[in-house]
Amino acid sequence: MEPSASFYVIAFESTHAAMAANKALAAAGCAFAMIPTPREISAGCGMSLRFAAPSDAEAQVTAQGVSEAHSLAALYAKEYSGYRLIEKL
């Protein structure tokens, strides 16, 4: 049985970084959704990207592959009680 996917959020510090990451992921054919940044996450801009991955490690690989996010975003895991910070990108 395969593990179920968890949801992750990349929260951005700038709208420019969010839009550039959106464009890069769309061009790469990744499945994601642009969402308003959840209230539990404090970030400089109100835009985030939500995507699914089977593990934190695979989510980190995806997030680190978004060069537009480097030093302008943070990766969070969606959990029952809210969001857990995985790393600053």
N, C-alpha and C positions, 0 to 999 in steps of 0.2 A: 504494500500500500504506500503510495507517495504521500509525503507530508503536504499538508494544505498550505497555501500561500498566505503570508501575512501582508498587511498593508503598511506602507512607509510613506513619509512625507519629506520632501526637500523644501524647507522654508528659506526664502531669499531675503537678503538685506536691501536689494534694490529691484525696482520694476524692470530695469534694463537687463539685469542678470536673469530674472525669471523668464522674460520674453526670449532671450537668446538661448536659454536652456530648453525652452519649449520648442523652438525651431530646430535645435540640434537633435533632440529626441524624436521629433516627428520625422526628420530626414533619415534617422537611423531605423525607423520602423518600430520603435518601442511603444508598448501599450502604457499609456499614462493619462491622467486627467489634470487639467489646470483647475485648482480650487481656491477659494478664499482661505487664507491662513487660519487654522483653528484658533479659537480664543485661548486655549491652554498653552499655545506656543507664542512667545513674544519674538517678533522679527520686525525688521525695519520696514518691510513692505507688506502689503496685504495679499500677496500672491504666493501660492505654493504649488508644487507638483506632487500628485499622489500616484503611487504605482504599487504593484504586488511583486513579491519575491518570496522564494521558499525559506530564506534564512537571512539573518542579519548580515552575514558575510557576503552573500550574493547581493543584498541591497547596497552594501558599501561599495562593491565593485561597480554596480550601476551608477551610483551617485558620484564616485570618483572619476568615472568616465565622462562626466559632464564638465568639461573644462571651464565652461561659463560660470560654474558654481564655485570654483576654487576661491577661497577666502571671502566669499559673498553669500554663503548659505550654511545650513546645518541639516543633518539627516536625523529624522525621528522615526520611531516605531510606534504604530498605533497599538495600544493595549487596552484591556477592559477598563482600566481606571483612568485612562488618558493617553498621553504621549510620553515616550521615554527618549531622551537624547542619546543618540548613538555616537555621533561625532560632528565636530565642526569641520566643514570642508574647506 
